[in-house]
Structure formats: C-alpha cells, structure tokens
Amino acid sequence: MKTTKFLLSAIVCLTLVTTFTSCSDDDDNPPPVNPTELFTNVTLTFTPSNSTNATVVMEDIQPNGQGGGGATSNTVSGAFVSGETYSLSLAATDASDPNDVDDLLNDDVIPEADEHFFVYGLNGLNFTMTRDANDIVGLDNNKIGVNTTWVAGAASTGNLSITLVHEATAVDDSANNNLGSATGGEEDFNITFTGVTIN
C-alpha cells in the first residue's frame, strides 16, 4: 500500500513539474511577431531624360495609413510630354511619427524582395513601361518594379495606379507590357492617381 501511494505521488509530482516547465518555456519563447508596415506617404517622381521638360510628381498622403481615414491628400504635379522618356523614383515612408520617419521602401520592401511586388495600372493613358535591368529581383526571379522606365505616347488623360502586393503566391513581371500582375497575397497599398495628362 505504501509503495502504491509513493508511486502515485511521484507520478503526480512529475506531471506537475512537466506542466509548469512547458508553460515556462512557452512564456520565455513567444513566436516572433512581424509588425504591419504603415504606409502613410507614397511618392512617385518621374524625371525626364530631357531636363527642359518638367518633372512629374504624384504624392499620396494618408496620415493613418492606407484606408485608415483622417485628412488624406492625393496630388499630381506636372504633365508628361509625348515622346519623352522618364525614370521613375519611388518613395514609401511611415511618417506617422514626424520625429522618426521610417523609410519602408529601403528598410522593408527591398530587403524582403521575395515578399513584395509592385503592380502598375493604366486607364486611358498611353505609356510604354519597362522594368529596368538594374531593378530588384524577387520571387521566381521576377523584377519587383522599383526601378522602371516610362515612355509617354500620344496625348491622353487618365489614371495611373500603383499597388504593392505582400506575399503573393505568384507574380509575373512581363504581363500587360511589364506593368505586372500578382496572384494571392495582401495589398500593402493600392493607390490611384487621377487626372494624369500626357501633352
């Protein structure tokens, strides 16, 4: 009888020790958490090859992040010139704290190229767009669309959109004249600039 009681006590103690140890391990090693990127400012700067033509700047500001509400701003400054070639420079930041602006393009998007892909869209505009040879290469050796060249075609007015897709299951950098396409994943941002003009 004493032996049975001793064995039962030992089993209970061992079970309790294992339980507490497991809980302690879980608390000490929580799974890593990747914070969601907050894109508040996205700027597209189109620099012409001919310096006598104007630079075209498109800027979208959403202080609370994409779709977060608040006082937003979406502007297009300047007009494209038919036949001109433009180099696109992208900027994407989290400026929710003006004392600590995060460069999300260079600190998050580019270092994690396999998880990001830019899809561009045109509605009513005549452009030829190519992803440059020095563009950043990501998933399945597709160029993610950071470094691009745009040639303005015939005079037209319409919309230009830019979408940053996060963790797509498949991407294609050659679809729709290099504008790109993506399957699956989530949109870090999806922005449309209206009233874009080619003269």
Kinemage of the C-alpha trace (Angstrom):
@kinemage 1
@onewidth
@group {chain A} dominant
@subgroup {mainchain}
@vectorlist {calphas} color= white
{ca met a 1} P 0.000 0.000 0.000
{ca lys a 2} L 2.782 2.422 0.929
{ca thr a 3} L 4.581 1.580 -2.303
{ca thr a 4} L 1.436 2.301 -4.334
{ca lys a 5} L 0.910 5.661 -2.603
{ca phe a 6} L 4.556 6.559 -3.182
{ca leu a 7} L 4.331 5.727 -6.888
{ca leu a 8} L 1.109 7.741 -7.282
{ca ser a 9} L 2.688 10.729 -5.521
{ca ala a 10} L 5.760 10.529 -7.757
{ca ile a 11} L 3.617 10.435 -10.907
{ca val a 12} L 1.567 13.468 -9.781
{ca cys a 13} L 4.706 15.440 -8.941
{ca leu a 14} L 6.352 14.551 -12.258
{ca thr a 15} L 3.190 15.618 -14.153
{ca leu a 16} L 3.065 18.961 -12.321
{ca val a 17} L 6.751 19.649 -12.954
{ca thr a 18} L 6.347 18.861 -16.672
{ca thr a 19} L 3.275 21.113 -16.918
{ca phe a 20} L 4.973 24.062 -15.204
{ca thr a 21} L 8.133 23.603 -17.269
{ca ser a 22} L 6.152 23.569 -20.510
{ca cys a 23} L 4.276 26.724 -19.558
{ca ser a 24} L 7.515 28.397 -18.574
{ca asp a 25} L 9.120 27.505 -21.922
{ca asp a 26} L 6.129 28.916 -23.812
{ca asp a 27} L 6.355 32.214 -21.918
{ca asp a 28} L 10.101 32.551 -22.445
{ca asn a 29} L 9.982 31.858 -26.206
{ca pro a 30} L 6.936 33.552 -27.757
{ca pro a 31} L 6.663 33.316 -31.554
{ca pro a 32} L 8.213 36.270 -33.395
{ca val a 33} L 5.801 38.987 -34.497
{ca asn a 34} L 6.352 40.983 -37.683
{ca pro a 35} L 4.710 44.393 -37.219
{ca thr a 36} L 2.403 45.550 -40.004
{ca glu a 37} L 4.008 48.232 -42.140
{ca leu a 38} L 2.135 51.549 -42.029
{ca phe a 39} L 2.456 53.323 -45.372
{ca thr a 40} L 1.463 56.937 -44.812
{ca asn a 41} L 3.371 58.664 -47.650
{ca val a 42} L 3.872 57.264 -51.154
{ca thr a 43} L 5.557 59.430 -53.804
{ca leu a 44} L 6.247 58.726 -57.472
{ca thr a 45} L 8.752 61.072 -59.129
{ca phe a 46} L 9.055 60.848 -62.919
{ca thr a 47} L 12.288 62.506 -64.110
{ca pro a 48} L 12.504 63.263 -67.866
{ca ser a 49} L 15.593 62.464 -69.912
{ca asn a 50} L 15.367 65.982 -71.370
{ca ser a 51} L 15.945 68.395 -68.499
{ca thr a 52} L 13.958 71.143 -70.233
{ca asn a 53} L 10.765 69.157 -69.634
{ca ala a 54} L 9.045 69.197 -66.258
{ca thr a 55} L 9.400 66.505 -63.635
{ca val a 56} L 6.051 64.904 -62.787
{ca val a 57} L 5.372 64.160 -59.123
{ca met a 58} L 2.490 62.096 -57.749
{ca glu a 59} L 2.038 62.023 -53.996
{ca asp a 60} L -0.428 60.200 -51.779
{ca ile a 61} L -0.533 61.064 -48.064
{ca gln a 62} L -2.665 59.121 -45.608
{ca pro a 63} L -1.609 60.012 -42.043
{ca asn a 64} L -3.324 56.958 -40.553
{ca gly a 65} L -2.060 54.561 -43.199
{ca gln a 66} L -3.810 53.213 -46.268
{ca gly a 67} L -7.542 53.142 -45.643
{ca gly a 68} L -7.074 54.461 -42.103
{ca gly a 69} L -9.101 57.613 -42.630
{ca gly a 70} L -8.142 61.085 -41.499
{ca ala a 71} L -7.135 64.034 -43.672
{ca thr a 72} L -5.775 62.485 -46.865
{ca ser a 73} L -4.109 64.050 -49.910
{ca asn a 74} L -3.670 62.692 -53.435
{ca thr a 75} L -1.996 65.039 -55.910
{ca val a 76} L -0.434 65.095 -59.371
{ca ser a 77} L 2.012 67.891 -60.167
{ca gly a 78} L 3.094 68.481 -63.750
{ca ala a 79} L 2.226 66.894 -67.099
{ca phe a 80} L 4.047 64.363 -69.248
{ca val a 81} L 5.335 65.231 -72.727
{ca ser a 82} L 4.507 62.912 -75.594
{ca gly a 83} L 7.598 61.033 -76.803
{ca glu a 84} L 9.605 61.780 -73.656
{ca thr a 85} L 11.325 59.070 -71.578
{ca tyr a 86} L 11.006 59.179 -67.782
{ca ser a 87} L 12.793 57.381 -64.962
{ca leu a 88} L 10.538 56.603 -62.013
{ca ser a 89} L 11.844 57.078 -58.482
{ca leu a 90} L 9.713 55.629 -55.676
{ca ala a 91} L 9.490 56.689 -52.040
{ca ala a 92} L 7.343 54.983 -49.401
{ca thr a 93} L 7.517 56.005 -45.761
{ca asp a 94} L 5.799 55.749 -42.423
{ca ala a 95} L 5.654 59.372 -41.267
{ca ser a 96} L 3.089 58.816 -38.520
{ca asp a 97} L 5.788 59.976 -36.074
{ca pro a 98} L 7.379 63.111 -37.616
{ca asn a 99} L 10.355 62.703 -35.296
{ca asp a 100} L 11.052 59.172 -36.517
{ca val a 101} L 10.151 58.716 -40.200
{ca asp a 102} L 10.647 55.138 -41.410
{ca asp a 103} L 11.929 54.546 -44.953
{ca leu a 104} L 9.797 51.488 -45.685
{ca leu a 105} L 10.971 51.100 -49.278
{ca asn a 106} L 14.660 50.729 -48.437
{ca asp a 107} L 14.326 49.221 -44.964
{ca asp a 108} L 11.488 46.752 -45.543
{ca val a 109} L 10.343 46.318 -49.148
{ca ile a 110} L 13.696 45.951 -50.912
{ca pro a 111} L 15.403 43.760 -48.253
{ca glu a 112} L 12.324 41.491 -48.378
{ca ala a 113} L 12.064 41.437 -52.187
{ca asp a 114} L 10.712 37.874 -52.245
{ca glu a 115} L 7.697 39.114 -50.272
{ca his a 116} L 6.907 42.270 -52.264
{ca phe a 117} L 5.865 43.094 -55.827
{ca phe a 118} L 4.649 46.294 -57.491
{ca val a 119} L 1.748 46.144 -59.930
{ca tyr a 120} L 1.085 49.225 -62.042
{ca gly a 121} L -2.122 50.088 -63.866
{ca leu a 122} L -3.079 52.489 -66.651
{ca asn a 123} L -6.544 53.688 -67.578
{ca gly a 124} L -6.824 55.978 -70.588
{ca leu a 125} L -3.091 56.769 -70.678
{ca asn a 126} L -0.650 55.912 -73.458
{ca phe a 127} L 2.571 54.675 -71.867
{ca thr a 128} L 5.208 52.049 -72.527
{ca met a 129} L 6.750 50.878 -69.255
{ca thr a 130} L 9.735 48.578 -68.722
{ca arg a 131} L 11.321 47.192 -65.581
{ca asp a 132} L 14.982 48.198 -65.733
{ca ala a 133} L 17.908 45.789 -65.947
{ca asn a 134} L 19.046 47.019 -62.507
{ca asp a 135} L 15.623 46.502 -60.934
{ca ile a 136} L 15.431 44.475 -57.718
{ca val a 137} L 14.774 40.781 -58.357
{ca gly a 138} L 12.375 38.927 -56.090
{ca leu a 139} L 10.046 35.928 -56.187
{ca asp a 140} L 10.766 33.473 -59.034
{ca asn a 141} L 13.383 35.878 -60.457
{ca asn a 142} L 10.737 38.487 -61.311
{ca lys a 143} L 11.718 42.161 -61.119
{ca ile a 144} L 9.665 43.745 -58.341
{ca gly a 145} L 9.189 47.115 -60.077
{ca val a 146} L 11.269 49.564 -58.044
{ca asn a 147} L 13.388 50.771 -60.976
{ca thr a 148} L 11.291 51.404 -64.077
{ca thr a 149} L 11.382 53.491 -67.259
{ca trp a 150} L 8.295 55.079 -68.821
{ca val a 151} L 7.892 56.415 -72.370
{ca ala a 152} L 4.946 58.744 -72.885
{ca gly a 153} L 2.913 58.019 -76.003
{ca ala a 154} L 0.202 60.033 -77.728
{ca ala a 155} L -1.578 62.837 -75.895
{ca ser a 156} L -4.086 61.444 -73.423
{ca thr a 157} L -5.597 61.915 -69.970
{ca gly a 158} L -6.430 59.190 -67.463
{ca asn a 159} L -5.443 57.367 -64.299
{ca leu a 160} L -2.240 55.700 -63.117
{ca ser a 161} L -2.320 53.217 -60.254
{ca ile a 162} L 0.339 51.543 -58.142
{ca thr a 163} L -0.251 48.537 -55.882
{ca leu a 164} L 2.258 46.938 -53.527
{ca val a 165} L 1.406 43.266 -53.062
{ca his a 166} L 2.755 41.458 -49.994
{ca glu a 167} L 3.474 37.709 -50.029
{ca ala a 168} L 1.832 36.914 -53.355
{ca thr a 169} L 1.673 33.243 -54.283
{ca ala a 170} L 2.755 34.042 -57.854
{ca val a 171} L 3.861 37.143 -59.753
{ca asp a 172} L 4.584 37.988 -63.400
{ca asp a 173} L 6.748 40.918 -64.454
{ca ser a 174} L 6.024 40.566 -68.163
{ca ala a 175} L 2.229 40.642 -68.181
{ca asn a 176} L 0.442 43.661 -69.660
{ca asn a 177} L 3.542 45.355 -71.066
{ca asn a 178} L 5.633 44.906 -67.899
{ca leu a 179} L 3.042 46.572 -65.675
{ca gly a 180} L 2.988 43.312 -63.726
{ca ser a 181} L 0.391 41.003 -62.204
{ca ala a 182} L 0.133 39.120 -58.923
{ca thr a 183} L -1.912 36.217 -57.600
{ca gly a 184} L -2.826 35.924 -53.931
{ca gly a 185} L -1.182 37.823 -51.097
{ca glu a 186} L -2.327 41.059 -49.496
{ca glu a 187} L -2.122 44.670 -50.621
{ca asp a 188} L 0.168 46.889 -48.546
{ca phe a 189} L -1.315 49.747 -50.529
{ca asn a 190} L -3.395 50.333 -53.651
{ca ile a 191} L -3.318 53.930 -54.875
{ca thr a 192} L -4.846 55.555 -57.960
{ca phe a 193} L -3.774 58.959 -59.250
{ca thr a 194} L -6.440 60.627 -61.386
{ca gly a 195} L -6.214 63.398 -63.943
{ca val a 196} L -2.762 62.375 -65.203
{ca thr a 197} L -2.006 64.075 -68.515
{ca ile a 198} L 0.276 63.460 -71.498
{ca asn a 199} L 0.531 66.566 -73.709
